[in-house]
């Protein structure tokens, strides 16, 4: 009897220790200056985890190219919440939800992304010599890159938008806040802007499209969205809606002149696995008062494929008229999650609707 009690006590102690370890996650460090980091890349050759089980559902025009799992001895690395690849594919820029930039040079082999080199991390700077995180705005969830810098959105207090001049060329300049809009102030903390896209369409001035992670009304799949001018001193704002897959949150968006608006959705199911949807919205539908509805390009989950907590998407227009699509995951600094960077090719043809879209 005593032996059984001791065995049970040992089992419970081990389970408690494991639970504390998983909840605590990996340690992470707040950097005070730009720092070089070494990032190791392990290949992901197939999207499906099990060769005998084809699970991931891809639209006919979307093809998986390659992927890599990223690890680093740096305690600051992890928590990637948004992604951007430059038009020439020479620069990768990411942002973490702990308020850090990540900039690296992609390594290509046979047109596939196989690694990252010359990587640096730096704190996002605010005015007065402090980091943006130190001001309480470090929960950065969205990134969009324009012609003269980058735009960021955080969820710390409703939603705030910032402009970072000269990024990605330099990571040192303090960010400049946009004037706050009342509609954004009303968004719940932690449920504000999760996606930010730099939208350029023919005959229109560039705009920012912002999409909330979740609707304040739990009974609807329509999420608040806004069009904002890139002039940070303007108070103009135009409302529209994004119709997400039922039960899913928006985690990022990226705009392509060639292919349209790509929106990344995710949810955590009751088994503890992430379910992922990648949607495509036609450019002509992006206007004030509209409800954006996307066609499903990818549907899968983290049990059967190498997706994880996907939080970043980027798109690059290619000379042949196709688009390269990149997605990255946020590991939440947890040992049970990973930072996966996936590469797809999207042909610019009429997308065949999935059954859920018809």
Secondary structure as UniProt FT lines:
FT   HELIX           2..24
FT   STRAND          35..36
FT   STRAND          40..44
FT   TURN            51..52
FT   STRAND          57..58
FT   TURN            60..61
FT   STRAND          62..71
FT   TURN            75..76
FT   STRAND          80..85
FT   TURN            87..88
FT   STRAND          92..96
FT   TURN            97..98
FT   STRAND          100..109
FT   TURN            110..111
FT   STRAND          112..123
FT   HELIX           127..129
FT   HELIX           133..135
FT   STRAND          140..145
FT   STRAND          149..154
FT   STRAND          160..165
FT   TURN            166..169
FT   STRAND          176..177
FT   HELIX           182..185
FT   TURN            189..190
FT   STRAND          193..199
FT   TURN            202..203
FT   STRAND          207..212
FT   TURN            218..219
FT   STRAND          222..229
FT   TURN            232..233
FT   STRAND          238..243
FT   TURN            246..247
FT   STRAND          249..256
FT   TURN            257..259
FT   STRAND          260..268
FT   TURN            270..271
FT   STRAND          274..281
FT   HELIX           283..285
FT   TURN            288..289
FT   STRAND          291..293
FT   STRAND          295..301
FT   TURN            302..304
FT   STRAND          310..317
FT   TURN            319..320
FT   STRAND          323..329
FT   TURN            332..333
FT   TURN            335..336
FT   STRAND          339..346
FT   HELIX           355..357
//
